[in-house]
Amino acid sequence: MDFISASETIIDILRRELKPQLTYHRLEHTLDVCTQADFISQAEGISNHDVILVKTAALLHDIGLIYTYENHEEKGCEIASEILPSFGYMATDILKINGMILSTKLPQNPKNHLEEILCDADLDYLGREDFHMLAHRLHFEWKMLGINNLSLSQWYDLQIRFLGSHQFYTQTAKAKREEIKHRHLVEIKALCTHFQQT
């Protein structure tokens, strides 16, 4: 299993093929998810083999966006199944990677520990200081692609519902991100109250 060569190929594809309208789901997001997946995997104490699988899934989890926005996770699984065998990934490993990719589809639905790790890595930003900047990038991405033309007030309402219903799965993410995520929820609720009063 040649992760280094696979990662170089995947990153090169993403760098060349991702649309510029993807202001949130750009290469930097994928690399960030891979970094967080590595951190959480190490902290959760999984095997080195499984760490490689999680990092591979992180690199591939949004590659389907090259072709489609809706159900891009399924397309990502197709791409993973096509390219990974040439880098020595076994069929059983690719099956695990595809399961992880599919688990990131919202609403997240992880079915095992590896899927929980990738789900937490994908939404790690919810409990970070750069949350507001990244959330606005996603809002702008939706506008650019004509997916949803929400007003700022409507966007904040959506963020409240999302943050309020979201849960981290791993103990690592809960300990590291839950408190800050809750602070963001309080901040956005305060913003919405301000909008309603003006």
N, C-alpha and C positions, 0 to 999 in steps of 0.2 A: 504494500500500500504506500504509494509515493505521494504523501500529502503536499510536500513542497512544490512539486511539479504541477499537481492538480490545482493548488491554490494560485500559482502564477498564471495558469491558463484561465481559471475562472475570473480572476481579477482583471486580466487583460480583456476578456469578453465584456465584463461589466463596464470597464473604462471606455471601451469603444462603442458599445451598443445602447447603454441606458440613455433615454431621452432627456434633453436638458430641462424639459418641463417638470421632471421629477426633482423638485427642490428639497423634498424630505427623503424619499427613497433613492438617494444617490449613492455613489460608491462609498462615501464617507460613512453612511449609515451601516452598510454591510460590514465594513472594516471595524466599526465600533461594536456591532453585535458580535463579531468574531472575537474581539478583545474581551468583551464581557462574558462571552460563553467560555472562553479559556479560564478566566478568573473564577467564575462560579464553579466550573468543572473541577478545578484544582481544589477549591475550598470545600467542595462536597465530597472529595476523596474518591472519585471514580477512577477506573483503570486508565493507563496511558492510551490504550487502544480506543476506549470509549471517548476520551478527550479528543482524539483525532476525528472521530466520527461526528462529535458535536460541532467542532470547528468547521468541518467540511459542510455540514448542514447549514451552519451560520453563513458561510460564504455563498451558498446556493439558495437560501430561503426566499430571496426576492429576485432571482435571475429570470423568473417567468415574466417579470414586468417589461422585459425587452419586447415581448409579444402581446401581452394583454394585461389590463389592470384588474379586471374582474376574474376571480378564480386563478390568479397568477400562481398560487401555490401548486395547483395541479400541473400547470405547465412546467413549473420548476422541477417537479418530480420526473417528468418526462425527460427534461434536459439532464438531470442527474443520472438517470438510468442509461442515457445515451453516452455520456462522456466518462463516467467514473470507471467502468470496466477497463479502459485503456490505461488507467493509473493503478491497476492492481487491486481495486476494491472488489470484494466478494459479493455475491448476490445477497447474502444475509446482511452484510453491512449496508448495502444500498437500500435494502428494505427498511432498516432502522433509520437511515438518513431521510428517506422519503416520509416516514412517519413523523419525524421531527419537523420537516418542512410543513407538512399538512397541519400539524398541531398549532402553528403560528397563525393560522387563519382565524380571523375574529368572528365570533367570540372564541378565544383560545380554548382548546380542549385536549390538554396533554394526558396521555394514558400510561406513561411510565416516567422514570426519573430523568432519563436523557431528554425526553420531550419537555419536561418541566424546566430543565436547565435552559434549553433554547428559548422557550416562551419567556422566561424571566430575562434572558439576555436581550431579546427583541424589544421588550418594553421597559428596559432598565432605565431609560431616560425619564420615566414617570416619577422616579424618586431621586432625580439629580437636579443640580442647580441650573443646568441649561435647559430645563423642561420648557419654559415659556418660549424661548427662541425656537426650539425644535417643533413645538406644537404649532407655532405660527407658520413655520415652513410647511407643515402638513396642510394647514388651512389654505395657504397660498397654492400649494400643489393641486388641491382639489379644484380651486378656482381656475387655474391654468388649464386643467384637463376637462373642465366643464362637468365635473362629477357632482358637485354640490355647491350651490352659490349661497352659502349661509352668511347672514350678517354676523358682525362681531358678537352681538348679543346672543344670537342663536348658536354660534360656535361655542361660546362659554357655557351655555346651557348643555350642549352636547358633551363638553369636557367634564362638567359636573357629574353627569350621568355615567360617563365612562370611568372616571376616577373613583366614583362612589361604588361601582360594581366590580372594579378590577381587583384581583388578588394576585400577589406573588405566591409562588409555589414552594420554592426551595427555602430552607432555613437561612442560607447565605443572603439571598435577596431580601427576605423579610427583615433580617437584622440590619442590613446596610441601607435599604431604600424605603421601607414602609413609613417611617416617621416623616421624612421629607415629602413623600407623596401626599401624606395627609395634610401637611402644611400647604402644599399647592392647592389642594381641594378647598381649604379654608380661604386662601387668597382669592380663588376664582369666585367663590360664593360671595365674598365681599365686593368684588368687581360687579357682579350681577346685581347686587343690592344697590350699588351706586348707579348703575344704568337705569334701574327702575325708579329711582328717586329724582333723576334728571330729565 
